[in-house]
Amino acid sequence: MDVAAREPQAKCGLEWRVTVPEGASVTVEHDAGVAARAWAWLVSCVVAIRVAVAGFARKVWKIGADDPRRAVHGLKVGLALTLVSVVYYTRPVYDGVGGNAMWAVMTVVVVFEYTVGGCMYKGFNRAVATVSAGLIALGVNWVADKSGDKLEPFILSGSLFLLAAAATFSRFIPTVKARFDYGVTIFILTFSLVAVSGYRVDQLLDLAQQRMSTIGIGIVICLAVCVLIWPVWAGQELHLLTVRNMEKLAGAVEACVEDYFAAGSAKPAAAASSKSEGYKCVLNSKASEDSQANLARWEPPHGRFAFRHPYAQYAKVGAAMRHCAYCVESLSSCARAEAQAPEHAKRLLGDVCTRLGARCARVLVEASASVAAMTDPKTVDFAVADMNTAVHELQGDLRALPPVLLALEPAAEMSLMDAMPLFTVASLLIEISARIEGVVDAVETLASLANFKQVEDGDDKKGQTTETKVHPLNVQDDDASAQENQTMKHAEQEHCNTTVK
Amino acid sequence: MDVAAREPQAKCGLEWRVTVPEGASVTVEHDAGVAARAWAWLVSCVVAIRVAVAGFARKVWKIGADDPRRAVHGLKVGLALTLVSVVYYTRPVYDGVGGNAMWAVMTVVVVFEYTVGGCMYKGFNRAVATVSAGLIALGVNWVADKSGDKLEPFILSGSLFLLAAAATFSRFIPTVKARFDYGVTIFILTFSLVAVSGYRVDQLLDLAQQRMSTIGIGIVICLAVCVLIWPVWAGQELHLLTVRNMEKLAGAVEACVEDYFAAGSAKPAAAASSKSEGYKCVLNSKASEDSQANLARWEPPHGRFAFRHPYAQYAKVGAAMRHCAYCVESLSSCARAEAQAPEHAKRLLGDVCTRLGARCARVLVEASASVAAMTDPKTVDFAVADMNTAVHELQGDLRALPPVLLALEPAAEMSLMDAMPLFTVASLLIEISARIEGVVDAVETLASLANFKQVEDGDDKKGQTTETKVHPLNVQDDDASAQENQTMKHAEQEHCNTTVK
């Protein structure tokens, strides 16, 4: 991209118009010497900075445009903070930042999270940890108070040391880490503040009561803004991520098989190739699935997600999909390999393999539609049966292949060995179909745990279409990331999960 | 396991000794009726609770015993907190928890992290964010002060809203998220506290100066305790994780091939099988590699890790290893498949495949030794050459296989088709060896970026041995996790990375 940089002080009579490629510096050959060269250097610097800023601005704009909920999240945090500051600003007895108002502000800043689940998790942890640590600290202070001036500092410091050490260590316990990590921090913080405060117990009771109420106000404002204004539910994000990944996996299986059998005739089109990379998103979404499943458990019932929705099972569906994606990765590397089976051998299995690929994809698409619409995955069974028929056909064709190849060419052994990559592709496909059954099993478990509703024939399709229309943002997002998803390295940077914080 | 529960009130004359299996409730058939049954229920409850507590205690003990540095971390946090509280407790002018002492305590609680890198990251972010937000807030307060009483609240609230929204949104930018996430939180927090404080600018300057010094004291105490007492370096953890994963991958490649060719003769031993699962740790360590590489960049030079050590390249080595592990996963599923090639066909390729597997493993072991000892991976090239020779041998044997099989049996076509799983294993092995070359390339890039030292022949082995002895903890840890690592589900729960917080 070329940039036309117009020198700003044009009115001095000197007018420059330099057209430079992005990032390049302008080299002006001139007799005027040092001054002119310095000037040219300055101009090139200004241009480079402008280009960098424009590039950065474009990136930032894209982040917001890909998912406007992010920009809305920023505004929500601003709103919650302004609300809490206004509440304290307009109170008749305003006691400044040194007082308790700051606890409300602090609560809003640290508790407000992108998803409702995150907000609930932090709010709950903060409230419970503050109360329990406050009570324990009061008890310790009372004991220290009774035991005389000499022992007091030792009791206080000793209990602080022991409790902080034990609480910190408890964060290495996986359950604590997953559910109460933030609470442990707040527990240590509150206990230290109260224990070393030097106040007497009756003063502390007053202080505690005030602080609880301010923290309560902060949490209430946070939750209200988070839930009432365009809420982002971790459970729904997890649900959509699972559906999206299943669709991507379906696309990847089909595209990889097509790529392989098209590779000889012509290089695969860029569009098909980007579709066949979809499995990489599945490979890289473990971390976001786990964190969302963790946060989703804190969320109240909302929409189609009832109380105690089996979010953990989504993580298992994700594990089954990854198990499948490992195989798809091997398949995709076969399509990209240099040593390819001869065309005539490929043609013999092309149809049956492509059919199996398409049917594998159909099973996954049906399963994802059933998850998306939260309907019983009844029709998936038919698709699985079709897929297994295709597997048997492929196995039959494979069995029939050697005689055919032997008949086609005199140097039959050579021909058989050249066809080896084809055998590999076929057996990977068979393995993939077995793993897809694993995904279907996980989906069926999910359906029974979450009481997915039974549908009459015909209703099913309708539910699906509605579902897709409800979340246009995520579909866009999805396409955008699929477009970029060109190299392994990109996928490793996990940009597939653009909606995941 | 049986537990002998002795009823505590034995002195009442009633002595019970109930032996129950873990978690089971005791059912006592008795004529005495409700009271006796209630009593039995109570006893069974006590027993169940005791068993649960004992089980939990054993788990917690294991977490600490697996890596004593975790327990030490707890003690370090306790020590840092006690130190900071003592500093403020013994100061002549002690102003209580409402004053500035709390900022030092708060800093220690939130800044102290398991790794030095984490501590530096949080300390740096906290310091810079506090200073910058404080300065901006002072400026805004000054402007608001000058613009009259009516405009003041609007300027303050408006700037709070805009800055909080912009800062929150900036967390979605990947670079900001990775390096300054905590800083953004502190920026918003400090700005809100100062902006809505209602103090005049000259009061604020005093307050700011005091607060900076307390936060500074907190950060200094944190870093001192973190670095001086048994420090845990994120860079070293990343380094060891990479070495360990490479060794596990080597073991898995070799064990999978052996399992496959041993599967017919006898079921593979449990020990071999657990070794062949090592690739799962590689598959699941992306998240910890990324986070450690992120934290390691904040660490000062230490030991063999110089300033600007190329930690990002470790993540690339990890990506190459994962790329390889996907294929090993497919290979391992071949060994576990029901449809196996006939024994006589397996025997024909058994030797050459096992040799290739062993040489693949050797390449990885040499590469990991070179990374571990931080020496130039010169000897790896020989191992790669050996591996490639084995690949050529395998390809030659494969080419010779059809005539041999044709000669062995009359129904040659059938025999060839039955041998298909064998072809799949062979081509997967060839693909694995190609991907191992990718790992070696990544290791060589790492070696050149990190200026790994050149070694004379013979020195190399010595360096290796020393290295292994330096970190007995991690080796133990490793073995322990390999033992448990039985199922896919376990590996999915990422317990392989037990040393990773």
Interface residues (C-beta under 8 A of the other chain):
Chain A: K59 V60 I63 G64 R70 A71 H73 G74 L75 V77 G78 L79 L81 T82 S85 V86 Y88 Y89 Y94 G96 V97 G98 G99 A101 M102 V105 M106 V109 V110 P153 L156 S157 L160 F161 L162 L163 A164 A165 A166 A167 T168 F169 R171 F172 I173 P174 T185 I188 L189 S192 L193 V194 A195 V196 S197 G198 Y199 L207 L283 N284 K286 A287 A319 H323 Y326 C327 E329 S330 S333 A337 L398 R399 L401 P402 P403 L406 A412 E413 M414 L416 M417 M420 P421 F423 T424 A426 S427 L428 E431 M488 K489 E492 Q493 H495 K501
Chain B: K59 V60 I63 G64 R70 A71 H73 G74 L75 V77 G78 L79 L81 T82 S85 V86 Y88 Y89 Y94 G96 V97 G98 G99 A101 M102 V105 M106 V109 V110 P153 L156 S157 L160 F161 L162 L163 A164 A165 A166 A167 T168 F169 R171 F172 I173 P174 T185 I188 L189 S192 L193 V194 A195 V196 S197 G198 Y199 L207 L283 N284 K286 A287 A319 H323 Y326 C327 E329 S330 S333 A337 L398 R399 L401 P402 P403 L406 A412 E413 M414 L416 M417 M420 P421 F423 T424 A426 S427 L428 E431 M488 K489 E492 Q493 H495 K501
